[in-house]
Amino acid sequence: MSATAEPGRDLASTSSWDGYVLEPHERPEDWGWHQEFTVVPRVLGWLAVVSLVLMVLFGNHTGQVEDLWTIGTAAVIAGVLVWDTVRRRNAWRN
């Protein structure tokens, strides 16, 4: 009888992964990462919204389709940023 780590998986069987040793899971704190980016993505998102709106106001195009796509893209980005702000405000942690 052989030892199994999972039901139906025989550890004694040969595979292409022979000789590969699984290391225990490393936590990000072990190699210097302690938190996520908190402010930079939101600031860059709002800068993207502002730049898209400025493209509509001062762009050199004459068609209205470009305006609709640019305003729509800016609105989607702004919506995601507002949703993220509301989600973070109601979260248990930041």
C-alpha positions as a Markdown table, in Angstrom:
| # | Residue | x | y | z |
|---|---|---|---|---|
| 1 | Met | 0.0 | 0.0 | 0.0 |
| 2 | Ser | 1.4 | 3.4 | -0.9 |
| 3 | Ala | 0.8 | 6.8 | 0.7 |
| 4 | Thr | -1.4 | 9.2 | -1.1 |
| 5 | Ala | -1.6 | 13.0 | -0.7 |
| 6 | Glu | -5.0 | 13.2 | -2.5 |
| 7 | Pro | -7.7 | 10.6 | -3.0 |
| 8 | Gly | -6.9 | 8.7 | -6.2 |
| 9 | Arg | -3.3 | 10.1 | -6.5 |
| 10 | Asp | -0.5 | 7.6 | -5.9 |
| 11 | Leu | 2.7 | 9.3 | -4.8 |
| 12 | Ala | 4.8 | 6.3 | -5.7 |
| 13 | Ser | 3.8 | 6.5 | -9.4 |
| 14 | Thr | 6.3 | 7.8 | -11.9 |
| 15 | Ser | 5.6 | 11.0 | -13.8 |
| 16 | Ser | 7.4 | 13.7 | -15.7 |
| 17 | Trp | 7.7 | 15.6 | -12.4 |
| 18 | Asp | 10.0 | 13.1 | -10.8 |
| 19 | Gly | 12.8 | 14.8 | -8.9 |
| 20 | Tyr | 10.7 | 18.0 | -8.5 |
| 21 | Val | 10.4 | 19.0 | -4.8 |
| 22 | Leu | 7.5 | 21.1 | -3.7 |
| 23 | Glu | 8.6 | 23.8 | -1.4 |
| 24 | Pro | 6.3 | 25.1 | 1.4 |
| 25 | His | 4.3 | 28.1 | 0.5 |
| 26 | Glu | 6.3 | 31.4 | 1.0 |
| 27 | Arg | 4.5 | 34.4 | 2.3 |
| 28 | Pro | 5.1 | 37.7 | 0.5 |
| 29 | Glu | 6.4 | 39.2 | 3.7 |
| 30 | Asp | 9.3 | 36.7 | 3.7 |
| 31 | Trp | 10.8 | 38.3 | 0.6 |
| 32 | Gly | 10.0 | 41.9 | 1.4 |
| 33 | Trp | 6.5 | 42.6 | 0.1 |
| 34 | His | 4.2 | 43.8 | 2.8 |
| 35 | Gln | 1.2 | 45.5 | 1.2 |
| 36 | Glu | -0.5 | 46.3 | -2.1 |
| 37 | Phe | -0.2 | 49.4 | -4.1 |
| 38 | Thr | -2.8 | 51.7 | -2.5 |
| 39 | Val | -2.8 | 55.2 | -4.0 |
| 40 | Val | -0.8 | 55.0 | -7.2 |
| 41 | Pro | -3.3 | 53.0 | -9.3 |
| 42 | Arg | -6.2 | 55.3 | -8.3 |
| 43 | Val | -4.2 | 58.5 | -9.1 |
| 44 | Leu | -3.2 | 57.1 | -12.5 |
| 45 | Gly | -6.8 | 56.1 | -13.2 |
| 46 | Trp | -8.0 | 59.6 | -12.5 |
| 47 | Leu | -5.2 | 61.0 | -14.6 |
| 48 | Ala | -6.4 | 58.7 | -17.4 |
| 49 | Val | -10.0 | 60.0 | -17.0 |
| 50 | Val | -8.8 | 63.7 | -17.1 |
| 51 | Ser | -6.6 | 63.0 | -20.2 |
| 52 | Leu | -9.4 | 61.4 | -22.0 |
| 53 | Val | -11.8 | 64.3 | -21.3 |
| 54 | Leu | -9.1 | 66.7 | -22.4 |
| 55 | Met | -8.7 | 64.7 | -25.6 |
| 56 | Val | -12.4 | 65.3 | -26.3 |
| 57 | Leu | -12.2 | 69.0 | -25.5 |
| 58 | Phe | -9.0 | 69.8 | -27.4 |
| 59 | Gly | -8.6 | 67.0 | -29.9 |
| 60 | Asn | -8.0 | 67.6 | -33.6 |
| 61 | His | -10.7 | 65.2 | -34.8 |
| 62 | Thr | -14.0 | 66.3 | -36.5 |
| 63 | Gly | -16.1 | 63.2 | -36.1 |
| 64 | Gln | -18.5 | 62.5 | -33.2 |
| 65 | Val | -17.8 | 58.7 | -33.0 |
| 66 | Glu | -14.4 | 59.4 | -31.6 |
| 67 | Asp | -16.0 | 61.7 | -29.0 |
| 68 | Leu | -18.5 | 59.0 | -28.0 |
| 69 | Trp | -15.8 | 56.3 | -27.6 |
| 70 | Thr | -13.5 | 58.6 | -25.6 |
| 71 | Ile | -16.2 | 59.8 | -23.3 |
| 72 | Gly | -17.5 | 56.2 | -22.9 |
| 73 | Thr | -14.0 | 55.0 | -22.0 |
| 74 | Ala | -13.5 | 57.8 | -19.5 |
| 75 | Ala | -17.0 | 57.0 | -18.0 |
| 76 | Val | -16.1 | 53.3 | -17.6 |
| 77 | Ile | -12.8 | 54.1 | -15.9 |
| 78 | Ala | -14.4 | 56.7 | -13.6 |
| 79 | Gly | -17.2 | 54.2 | -12.8 |
| 80 | Val | -14.6 | 51.5 | -11.8 |
| 81 | Leu | -12.7 | 54.0 | -9.7 |
| 82 | Val | -15.9 | 55.1 | -7.9 |
| 83 | Trp | -16.9 | 51.5 | -7.4 |
| 84 | Asp | -13.5 | 50.7 | -5.9 |
| 85 | Thr | -13.7 | 53.7 | -3.6 |
| 86 | Val | -17.1 | 52.6 | -2.3 |
| 87 | Arg | -15.9 | 49.0 | -2.0 |
| 88 | Arg | -12.9 | 50.0 | 0.0 |
| 89 | Arg | -15.0 | 52.3 | 2.3 |
| 90 | Asn | -17.3 | 49.4 | 3.2 |
| 91 | Ala | -14.5 | 46.8 | 3.5 |
| 92 | Trp | -13.3 | 45.4 | 6.8 |
| 93 | Arg | -9.7 | 46.2 | 5.8 |
| 94 | Asn | -8.2 | 48.7 | 3.4 |
